[in-house]
């Protein structure tokens, strides 16, 4: 019974995703408005997708900050003549 519920949920997610993409494409062609993410329209159904998206957006920022810190350390050492 739970398997059937999961299958229906996956099918519903697929249908909603396709309709959302169709609507987003139409909206993009005819207006310059902001496109609402799918998980804001159906928060219970797309909670996992929202979490995955938020995690994917924060990882590169952390890597970029660390990279810049390493660059600044090397630059400062060169400037001081330590390298």
N, C-alpha and C positions, 0 to 999 in steps of 0.2 A: 504494500500500500504506500509506503514511504517512497519506494522506487518510482511508482507512477506519479506521485506528487513532484518528485525531483525532475522527472522527464517533462511534465507539464510546465514546471517553472523554467526549465531551460528553453523549451519551445516558446514560452511567453516572452522571455528575455530576447530571444532571436527576433521575434516578430516586432517587439517594441523597438529594438535597435535599428532594424531596417526601416521602420516607419519614421523614426527619429532622424536617421540619415537622409531620407527622402525629404522630410520637412526642412532640415537644415540646408540642404542643397537649394531648395526652392527659395527659402528665406534669403540665402546668400545672393542669389541672382536678382532678387527684387527689392532688397533693402540693405541698409548698412547696420541693422540692429544687432544687439548682442545675442549670441546663441546660448540658451540655457542648457547646462550639462544635463544629461539624461538622468543622473542620480539625484538631481534636485527635483525632477518631475516625479520620479518613483523611488523615494529614499529607501524604503524597506527592501525593494527588489534588487537594487544595484549598490548596496552598501559595500560589498567586497570590491567592486570596481572602483568606487570612490576612494577607498583606502589605498588600493594599488596605485591609482593615479597620483594621489598626494605623496606617497612614498617615492614614486619615480620623479616627482618634481623637486623633492628636497635633496636627493642624493647628489646630483651634479653641483648644486650650490656648495655643499660641504666639501666636495672634492676641489672645487675652484678656490675656496677660501684656503684650504690646506696648501694648494699649489702656489698661491700668491705668498703665503707665509714663508714657504721654502725659498721662493725666489728672492724675497726681501732679505732673508737671512744671508743668502749667498751674496747679494748685492752689497749689503752692509759689511760683510767680511772682506770683500774685494776693495771697498772704499777705504777701509781701515788698514789694508795691506796684510791681512791675516791669511790670505790665500796665495 
